[in-house]
Amino acid sequence: MDIEQVRKIVFGDGQLVWDTATKERVMTSYRFLESFAHDKVIYGINTGFGPMAQWRVDDAHLRELQYNIIRSHATGLGEPLGDAYVRAAMLARVSSIAQGKSGVHPELLELLTEFINRGIYPYIPKHGSVGASGDLVQLAHIALCLIGEGRVHYRVKSDVQGDNVQGTNVEREWRPTKEVLEECGLKPLSIHIREGLSCTNGTSVMTGISAINQLDCENLLHWATLAAVWMNEIAGSYDDLMAAPLNEARRQNGQIVIAAKMRELSRGSQRLLKRENTLYVQGDKVQSTKVFKDKVQPYYSLRCAPQILGPIYDTLAYSRQVIDNELNAASDNPIVDPETQNVYHGGNFHGDYISLEADKMKIAMVRLAMVSERQLNYLCHDRINGILPPFLNLGTLGLNYGIQACQFTATSTTAECQTLAMPNYVHSIPNNNDNQDIVSMGTNSAELCAQVINNCYEVLAVLYLALAQAVDCLGIADELAPATKAQYEAIRKLTPTIVEDTPFYEDLERIKGRLRRMGDFRLGGYALL
């Protein structure tokens, strides 16, 4: 399992199919634990959970024990997670089980796979995880549906067309899980040894959310890189800001890659200036100009795009690696290892890896929103850019207002991003009778990152509206590079040139939707890894 498989299954028509070796690996783990557990004290099999582990549970109540952890921990509150996040979380959970380190019956692997492939989405409230014993509360809500209880988001009862209904256009409603399982010919999960604990114990929800966040962040970085090229075309900047010798001298990989991508996107542009043609005189010519019409160096939000977006690139390159690892991690406790014939107790459920990366991704996206907002300000501020009307206003100044109020939306949304930038990784509240005396808050980190990502799309929607309007103000559409002209034309299909005052919110929502579509671009296309 990796992020690209998550993309295909969550946003495409991919199906999850396990090979024989995986099924045998899971069965081998189950059979080993079944034999090994006899007459031994093993956490969560014949003991209580958490601080209650000091109490041994009578053999007559072992199946009841597994049901109890599911039902008692289904305590989440808040809005339900979106289907994409739930689907990715189930992928992360089933991939963890597929490692053969959990000692569960293959029935769990098979039923989770059915949920994923049929588009059955358990109700998972947003709030509940401290990210220490993994995502206990949110995973309990998945487990609750696996045992036939709770409710799921599934196709409306009147829709009887086909079983593969994970697509985004399928109409869904909240329905009792028992009813949906019967409709699909599925049986609730049986408890064999430790299925309840393994279902609820692990980092799968924070990992699933983070996998989707990673795809969004890479998508946003592509749009920000393209916007940086487009901005410099509008400004008529000198092109050496993206030159290879300049950026390679910094020795930072992300900066080098972003500069290379900017050179690729700007290929064919007639708007970018050559410094050697105007400022670097040749032969006997003497540069005698005292005041230069063209800005010798543009503002930092334009000129320093490789230096600002480069660290974001490097951050995402590493977070992708961590998330891919976590998607293939055995993250519950204890770990069952048939190879060494032992059961190991520890803390693989602790969410620090994801928490730290989610916070880094979030901070990187806040920075992306900030530079986008400053670029928008450049376009709106006639005294700064010196070439455009105030607020890109093509109407009557004073009577009409251009995109003046659109900037308010982008600025306020960026400010909210800055408030949300506080990392959760450094924030811990002991709980669980101090058994969980230091926690990761990884799921909160991932959810807040998702909120910042949504904000970034909104800021970029305003910026892209402004970029297209600026092109019209200058009448330079035919001078743009093919890559940026294609985006100009795409925006103009969604919204016309602005002359008279008009409500903007529907136009901005359409632009946001276009930017957010997965699969149009991906940073990996230009050597992320």
N, C-alpha and C positions, 0 to 999 in steps of 0.2 A: 504494500500500500504506500502510495506517495501522494503528494498534492495534486499531481496531474491526474491520477486516477480519481481522486476526490472530485476534481473538476468535471471529468467525464460522467461520473455517476450522479453527482448532485445537479449539474446544469445541462448535461447532455442526455443521451439515451443509453448510457452504459449500464450493464447489469453486473452484479457481483456473483461470480462463480468460483467455487473452491475446487482445487484439484484433489485427487485421491490422497496424495501425500499429506496435505494439510489435514484432511479429515482423520487420517490414521494417526497423525501426530497428536491431535486433540484426544482421540480415543485412548492412545497409549498413556497420555497424562492422566486421564480419568481412571483408567484401570490401575495404574500405579498408585494413585492416591487412595483408591478404594481398598487396596491391599495394605498400603503403608499405614493408613489411619487406624487400623485395628489395634486397640489397647494402647494408643498413644494420646497424649494431650496436644491437640493442634488448635491454634487460635481460629475461632470462627467456625469450627466444625463441631467441637464439643465444649466450647467455652462461650461465654458472653462476648459482647463486642465492646471495643474501646475500654474504658475503665472497668467495665463489667467482665473483662477477661479473667479476673481473679476468681470468678465463679464457674465451676464446671456444670455443664448442662447434662441432665439425665438422658440416657440413650433413647428413652421413649419419646423425647421431645425434640430430637435433632431436626426433623423435617419442619416442625413448627418453628424452630429457631430461625430457619432460613426465610420462611414467610414473614416472620416478625420483623426482621431487619428491613425488608422491603416496605411493609405497611407502615412501620413506625417512622421511617425516614422520608416518606412522601409528604413533606411539610413545606414545600416551596410556596412562595407568594410572588405576586407581581404579574406583569404581562407575560404570556407564553412566548418562548423563543420561536423565531420564524422557522418555516419548514426546512430551509437550506441548512440552518445551523443544527437542527435536530437530526437531519439526514447525515450530516457530516459527523456528528457526535456518535451516531449508531455505527457508522463506518469505523471510527476510531475504536469503539468498544469491541466490535466483532473482530477487527484486526488484532487487537490485544489478545483476545481469546484464542485466535488462530495460531498464536505463537506456541501453544501447547505447554504453557507454564501455569495454568490456572486450575487444572484438575477437575474441570467441569465436563458434564456429559455433552457429546456432540449435538444433542438436541438444541442446546442453547445457541450454538453456532448456526444451526439450520434455521431456527425461528427468527433470530435477528436478521439473517440474510433475507428471509421472506418479507419481513417488515420493510427492509430497504428496497428490495426489488419491486414490491407492490405499491410503494408510496404510502405506507401506513406510518403516520407521524405521531408518536406519543405526546401528550400534553406535558410540557416541561416549563414550569414557571421560571422567570428570570432570576429571582432571588433565592438564596439558600446555601450556596457553597462558600466555604472558607478556603477551599483548595488545599487541604492538608491530608485528610484521608481520601484524597481525590475529591470528586464531585458527588459526595454521598447523597445529597438531597436530590439533585437533578437526575442522577443515575437511578435513584430509587423510583422516580416517576417513569422512567423507561421500563424498569423491571416490573413495576405495577401493571403496566400494559401487557408485558410478556406473560404474566400469570393470569391474564384475562380480566383484569380490573381496571378502573380508571376510564379515561376517554382518549380518543385518538382523532387526529385530523385526517379525514379520508374522504373519498369521493362521495358526492351526495347520493342518497339512497336510490334516487331515480336513475342514476347513471350506471348502466350495466355494460358498458362497452370496454371489454378487455381488462386484463389484470395489471398491465404495466402503466401505471398512472402517476408516475413521479413528475411528469411534465408540468411546466409552469402555467399552462393554460387550462389545466383540469380544475373543475369547480369542486371545492371541498367544503366539508362542514364538520363540526365536532360531533362525534358519535360515540356511544358506549363501546368499549373495546370488545366486550363479549359478543355484541351483535356483529361487529366487523369480522372478528375471527370466524364466526359461524358462516358469514357470507363468503369468506375466502376459503372455507374448508380447512382451517387451521385449528390446531388444538393448543390450549394454554400450556406454558412451560411446566414441566414436572420438576420437582425437587429431588435430586439424587443424593448429593453429598454437600456441596457448598455453592450451589448456583446462586442463592440469594446474595451471599457476600460478594461473589465475583461479579455479579451484575452491578452492584452498587459501589464497588471499591475501585477507584482508578481515576486517571486524569482525562478521560475521554471527552467530556463536554467542553472543557477549556481547550482541549486539543482540536476538537471539531470546529469550534468557533474560530480558533486561530488559523486553521487551514483556510477557511473562507476569507478571513481577514487578510491572509497573505495574498490570496488571489486579487482581492480588491486593492491592496496596497501596491502591488505590482502594476495593476491597471492604472491606478492614479499616478504613479510615477511616470508611466508612459505619457499620459496626457499632460503632465506638468513639463516633461521634457519637450514635447511638441509645442506647448504654449510658450516655452522659453525661446524657441527658434522663431515662432510667429511674432512674439513681442519684439525681438531684435530686428526682424524684417520691417515691422511698422515703424520702429524708431530709426531705421536706416543706420544700424550700428556697423562698426568695423568688424569683420569676421574673425579677426585673430583671437577673440575671446574664447573660441572653440578650437584653436590651432593645436595640433598634436605636440609640437615641441614645448609649447607653454604648459600644457596640462600634464604631459609626461614628466616634466621637471619636478612636479609636486610629488611624484612617486606613490600616489594614492589610487588604488585600482578603480574605485567607484568614480572618481573624477575623470579618469582616463576613459572609462567606458561611456559615461554620459557625454563627454565632449565628442567622442567618436560617433555616438548616436546623433548628436546635434549636427555634426558635419554631414551625416547621411541624410537627415531630414531636410537640411537646408540646400541640398544639391539641386541646382537649377534655378535658384533664387536670383532675381535681378535687383533685389532690394538691399542686400548686404554690400558694404563698401570694402574696398581693398586699401589698406593703409598705405601701401607702397605707391598707389596711384595719386594720392593727394598730400600726404604728410611726409613721405620719404622721397625726397627729390633725387633725381638720377642725373649723373654726368655733371654738366656745367650749369644746370638749373639751380636757382637759389630760391629757397622757401622764404618769402618776404611777408607773408600774411601775418598781421598783428592780432586780429580777432577772427576766430574760426567760426564759420557758419554751422558746420557739423560738429557735434560734441566729440571732443577728443577721446573721452571715455564715458560710456553711459553709466547710469545709476547702478548700484550694486545688485538690485533685484533683476536687472537684465544682464549685466556683465559677469556676475559671479554665479550664474546658473550651474556650471559644472562643479564649482566648489561647494554650493549649497545642496544640490541634488545628489552629488557623489556620495556623501556620507549616508544619505537615505538608501541609495543603491546598496552600499556595503552592509548596512543594517539588515536589509531585506534578504541579501544573499545568505547571511548567517542564520537569520530566523527561519528561512526555508529549510535549511539543513537540520535545525533543532526540531522543527515541526515534523519533518519527514521521519526523523528518528523516533519521535514520540508516537507517531502513527503506527510504528512497528514495535512498540515497547510493551513488555509485560508489566503493567503498572498497578496490579493489585497486590494484595498481601494476605497470606504468605505466598511465596513463589514455590511452585511444585516442579521439581526437576528429576524426571525419570532417569536421565543420563547418569547423574551422580547418586541416584537412589536416596534423595533427601528432600525435605521440605524446609525452606529457609524463611525465617521471620525477619522483616525489616520494614522499610518505608518507601517502596517504589511508587506509592500513590502520592507522594509529596510533590506539589505542583510548581516548585521553584523554577524549573527550566522554562516552562511555558509562561509563568508569571513574569519573569524577567524579560523574555522576548516580547511578550504582549505589550509591556510597558515601553520597551524600546521602539517597537513598531508604532505605538500610539504617539510617542514623542516625535518620531520621524514624520508622522502624518501631520502633527500640529505645525511642524516647521514648513511642511509643504503648503499647508493652508496659509501660513504667514507670508511666504514669498509670493503666493498667488494673489493674495490681497494687496500686497505692495505693487505688484504689476498692474492690477486693476486700478489702483490709485494713480499710477503713472498715466494710464490711458484717460482717466477722468480729469486730471489736473492740467489744464491748458498752460498754466505758468511753468509747470515742470517739463511737459513734453514739448511745448513750443510749436507744435504742428497740428494740433487737433482742437476742435471747438470744446468749450467747457462741457463735461459730461457727455461727450460725443453727440452733442445736440445738433441735429440737422434741421430742426424746426426754427421758430422765431425765438431768439434768446430773450428771456424774461417771461415770454408767454408759454413756451414749451420747456420741458425739463430733461429731455434725453434720458439717460440711465442714472440720474442723480440718486433716486431712491433705491435702485438696485444695489448701489454701493453700500447703503445702510445695511442691507441684508447680509452681504458678504462680510462686512466689518464686524457686525454683531455676532455672526456665526464663528468667525475666527476668534473673537474674544472668548466665546464659550469654549472653543478648543483649547485655548491657553489655560482656562480654569481647569479643564479636565486633564491637563498634562501631568498633574501630580501622580507620581508612580504609586501603585499599590504594593509593589514588591517590598518596599521599605515600611509597610504598614501591617502590623500583626496585632491581633487581640487574642490572648489565650482563652480557650474555652474547653468544653468537654471535661469538666473537673480537672483542668490543667493537664490532661493527657495530651491534648493538642496545644502544647505550650508555645509553639511558634508555628504560624500558618502562612501559606503563600498568597492567599487572596487571588489565585491565578484566574479563576473564572470571572471575578469582578474585573480583573485587568483586561481579559479578553473582551468582555462585554463593553467596557468603556472604550476600548480600542475600536470596536465596531461602531460605537456612537460617534467617535471622532471621524472615522472613515465616512460615515454618512454626511457629516458636516463638510468634509473636504469635497465631496461630490457637489454639494450646494455652492461652495465658494467657487469651484471650478466652473460650474454652470454659469454663474454670473460673469466670470472672466471670459469664457468662450463666447457668450453673448456680446461682450464688449469688444473682443478681438474682431469678430465679424463686422460689428458696427464701425470700428476704426478703419477697417479696409474700405468700407463704403465711403467714409468721410474723406479718405485720401484718394479714392478711385484707383486702387493699386491691385485689384484682384488678379489681373493678368501678369503682374510682376512677381507674384509669390512663387515659392518653390512648389512643385507638384504635390508634395506631402501636405503642406499647409493650405494650399488652394483647395485640396479635396475636403479638408475639414471646414473651410469657409463655405463651400457649396453645400456640405451636409447640414450646417447650421442654418443656412438660408432656406433649406427645404422644410425646416421646422418653424422658422420665424422670419418674417420679412424685414427689410431695412426699416429702421425706426425713424419716422419723421414727426407724425402727430403723437400726442400723448395717448398711452393705451395701458391697460393693466398688463403686467408682465408675468404674473405668477404661473399661468399655464404654459407660456413659452419656456420659462425657466425649468418647469417640471419636465417638459419634453426633452430639453437639452440634458438635464440631469439623468433622465432615463436612458438616453443614448450613451452618455459617458459610462453609465454603470453596467451596460450589457457586457456580460462575461464572454470572453472568446474573441472579441474584436482585436485585441492586442494583448501581448504578454511580454513582460520584461525578459523572460527566459529566451525570447526570440533573438535578443542580442547579448548572448553570453552571460546570463546571470550566474551560471554555475561553471 
